[in-house]
């Protein structure tokens, strides 16, 4: 029997799980997410959206408390649970526990930091090595491959970590993305890494690195109209105010880690009464 119930009741236990308990948690979560497609279509009238948390277990707990303390239908995490923060192992163990306890209400999308490519440089591999051992990282790399790339909420709100991709014409293409630890598919890679940018047209190379792009309002609107997207909710960028609206309110970018490398007034998104708004998870 997994420790997920106990961890959800007392999230600070998440950092203290033994190797065998983590393996059980991971393999049960993989079984649940294996039944989900890489691109999900979900429904919900009251929804909480969570941006990057990067090992900030306190901020993740605050978002989860908001979800659990009220009558929300869904809790959608937009990725980047690990790297940089002080409770990286605890944070990923906690969100996996939430998924097991609320499999139909909690969605864990994949971020660009749920890959070995980033974990070897930004801290998660080292965190796992210190808490368990170097080889144990493979257990987490295994579960990262099961995280969906995107979900469509109520047929109109697209949720993902980074952005739309060159070569992505129809959202159904995402259903065919392979489950892989290192994301080699160029469309999948860009969904995790791309960014919106005001004042440009089309796609342009991103300063983030090769194979990554920024996209302009014209390209986004064309894609959105083609796929029935009214608004896109994404993460991937840190802002002091915790959020930013792009493209005249068609794209909302959230950052939900209060304890980060820069001061951030962490925010989450909330859909309620038909309105998408930005709120503090602590209120």
Number of C-alpha atoms within 10 A of each C-alpha: 8 17 17 25 14 13 23 23 10 12 23 18 16 26 19 15 19 11 14 10 15 24 17 15 22 23 16 19 21 20 13 15 21 16 9 16 19 25 22 19 15 15 13 15 14 19 21 26 25 29 33 31 31 28 26 25 30 17 24 26 20 17 26 20 14 18 23 13 8 9 10 18 18 23 26 22 29 32 30 24 34 30 25 21 22 18 22 25 26 23 27 25 29 27 25 27 27 24 22 25 16 13 15 13 19 22 27 26 26 26 30 23 24 27 22 20 13 16 20 13 12 16 18 29 25 17 22 19 14 10 15 15 13 13 10 16 18 14 15 23 18 17 24 24 22 25 25 26 28 31 24 20 21 13 14 15 21 25 26 28 30 28 27 29 25 19 10 16 15 11 19 13 14 21 15 11 19 14 20 16 18 15 20 11 12 15 21 23 20 24 25 30 25 26 25 22 18 13 10 14 14 14 22 13 13 16 9 12 9 8 14 22 24 25 24 19 21 16 17 23 16 12 18 22 10 12 16 14 21 15 19 22 24 31 31 24 16 22 18 13 13 25 25 17 13 16 17 9 11 17 22 21 26 29 28 32 29 22 20 17 10 11 14 18 16 27 27 27 26 22 18 14 8 9 10 18 12 20 15 16 22 13 7
